[in-house]
């Protein structure tokens, strides 16, 4: 069994959070995007890798706190993104969640900077990875709620 474990090669597992930011009066402020500090550069949905022994949902909450200093409430899983070409560095699968948060985010950890974007102002041409595709699916999902 030990030989088998040493030969297993699988994609890395990540989690990303589309954070819908609200003020204390429940007024929607926009979504939080980070400017990446490390290549590939550009704007991205905040996220990171799941640690061994960690639930994906717990990793999401930890990563949101580490990258943008927000405590998030998970609303739902948007999707699992597994195209081997979605990350130019290596094969990485992401479980992407829609979240809700309050407060003032601050760029930390792997985030060089952050911006809060109204849905109509999302900079699709400046997004890293497959995040333009993911955010378009998010917008479609949000439109279906009304």
Wavefront OBJ file of the C-alpha trace (Angstrom):
o trace
v 0.000 0.000 0.000
v 2.824 2.450 0.807
v 4.297 2.086 -2.722
v 0.899 2.922 -4.161
v 0.586 6.096 -2.041
v 4.012 7.314 -3.168
v 3.040 6.946 -6.837
v -0.308 8.769 -6.671
v -0.305 12.037 -8.582
v -3.474 14.099 -8.480
v -4.390 17.722 -9.220
v -4.005 20.275 -6.461
v -7.228 21.276 -4.712
v -8.094 24.936 -4.212
v -11.112 26.913 -3.113
v -12.217 30.370 -4.226
v -14.835 32.705 -2.804
v -16.941 35.203 -4.704
v -17.551 37.582 -1.825
v -20.690 39.687 -2.022
v -19.915 42.601 0.299
v -22.736 44.356 2.171
v -22.777 47.300 4.543
v -24.475 47.217 7.957
v -27.773 48.305 6.348
v -27.720 45.279 3.997
v -26.890 47.452 0.984
v -24.811 45.590 -1.594
v -21.412 47.228 -2.107
v -19.960 44.921 -4.774
v -17.738 41.862 -5.010
v -14.170 41.674 -3.735
v -11.376 40.958 -6.222
v -7.713 40.822 -5.323
v -4.749 41.969 -7.366
v -2.320 39.048 -7.327
v 1.130 39.557 -5.820
v 2.575 36.469 -7.563
v 2.360 35.169 -11.159
v 0.088 34.800 -12.905
v -0.559 38.500 -12.332
v -3.894 40.226 -12.690
v -7.094 40.389 -10.697
v -8.628 37.250 -9.236
v -11.334 35.889 -7.017
v -9.728 35.458 -3.585
v -8.827 31.890 -2.719
v -6.123 29.379 -2.028
v -5.207 25.783 -1.462
v -6.920 23.254 0.769
v -4.589 21.777 3.364
v -4.396 18.017 3.929
v -6.936 17.114 6.619
v -8.988 20.271 6.036
v -12.574 20.468 4.789
v -12.947 22.588 1.641
v -15.467 24.867 3.373
v -13.066 25.434 6.274
v -10.252 26.188 3.820
v -12.468 28.732 2.083
v -13.209 30.570 5.330
v -9.527 30.479 6.318
v -8.356 31.756 2.925
v -10.885 34.618 2.886
v -9.692 35.693 6.334
v -6.010 35.412 5.284
v -6.325 37.188 1.913
v -8.944 39.884 2.504
v -9.428 39.852 6.315
v -13.152 39.066 6.088
v -15.257 36.494 7.871
v -17.579 35.062 5.233
v -20.857 33.212 5.294
v -21.050 30.554 2.602
v -24.274 30.848 0.609
v -23.739 28.061 -1.906
v -21.311 26.198 -4.109
v -21.213 27.856 -7.536
v -19.236 25.062 -9.155
v -16.158 22.871 -9.370
v -13.671 24.002 -12.028
v -11.261 21.330 -13.186
v -10.008 22.116 -16.691
v -6.339 21.045 -16.641
v -5.484 24.272 -18.521
v -7.263 26.646 -16.113
v -3.989 27.411 -14.285
v -0.838 27.812 -16.371
v 1.361 26.647 -13.481
v -0.138 23.202 -12.854
v -3.372 21.205 -12.833
v -5.532 22.719 -10.110
v -9.177 22.018 -9.300
v -11.155 24.786 -7.591
v -14.365 24.529 -5.598
v -15.822 28.020 -5.978
v -18.379 29.316 -3.500
v -20.669 32.324 -3.387
v -20.238 34.073 -0.029
v -21.598 37.025 1.876
v -19.572 39.331 4.119
v -19.689 42.619 5.977
v -16.949 45.035 6.895
v -13.945 46.585 5.227
v -11.654 44.153 3.416
v -7.890 44.649 3.478
v -5.346 43.072 1.140
v -3.156 40.559 2.972
v -1.165 37.353 2.381
v -0.948 36.745 -1.415
v -3.024 39.815 -2.293
v -1.030 42.832 -3.468
v -4.154 44.972 -3.461
v -7.918 44.599 -3.643
v -10.874 46.345 -5.188
v -14.600 46.204 -4.612
v -16.383 46.032 -7.959
v -20.013 46.678 -8.792
v -21.222 43.806 -10.965
v -21.344 45.990 -14.075
v -17.720 47.110 -13.549
v -15.957 43.725 -13.234
v -12.695 43.970 -15.267
v -13.139 40.735 -17.255
v -10.126 41.509 -19.487
v -7.774 41.749 -16.475
v -8.729 38.519 -14.682
v -6.268 35.675 -14.090
v -6.934 31.961 -14.562
v -10.481 31.122 -15.717
v -11.998 33.679 -13.377
v -13.747 35.575 -16.210
v -15.653 32.386 -17.043
v -16.449 31.761 -13.369
v -17.684 35.315 -12.778
v -19.876 35.182 -15.891
v -21.452 32.007 -14.475
v -21.904 33.816 -11.157
v -23.656 36.736 -12.891
v -25.941 34.276 -14.683
v -26.702 32.566 -11.376
v -27.509 35.891 -9.726
v -29.765 36.905 -12.653
v -31.702 33.634 -12.276
v -32.638 34.588 -8.714
v -34.850 37.445 -9.940
l 1 2 3 4 5 6 7 8 9 10 11 12 13 14 15 16 17 18 19 20 21 22 23 24 25 26 27 28 29 30 31 32 33 34 35 36 37 38 39 40 41 42 43 44 45 46 47 48 49 50 51 52 53 54 55 56 57 58 59 60 61 62 63 64 65 66 67 68 69 70 71 72 73 74 75 76 77 78 79 80 81 82 83 84 85 86 87 88 89 90 91 92 93 94 95 96 97 98 99 100 101 102 103 104 105 106 107 108 109 110 111 112 113 114 115 116 117 118 119 120 121 122 123 124 125 126 127 128 129 130 131 132 133 134 135 136 137 138 139 140 141 142 143 144 145 146
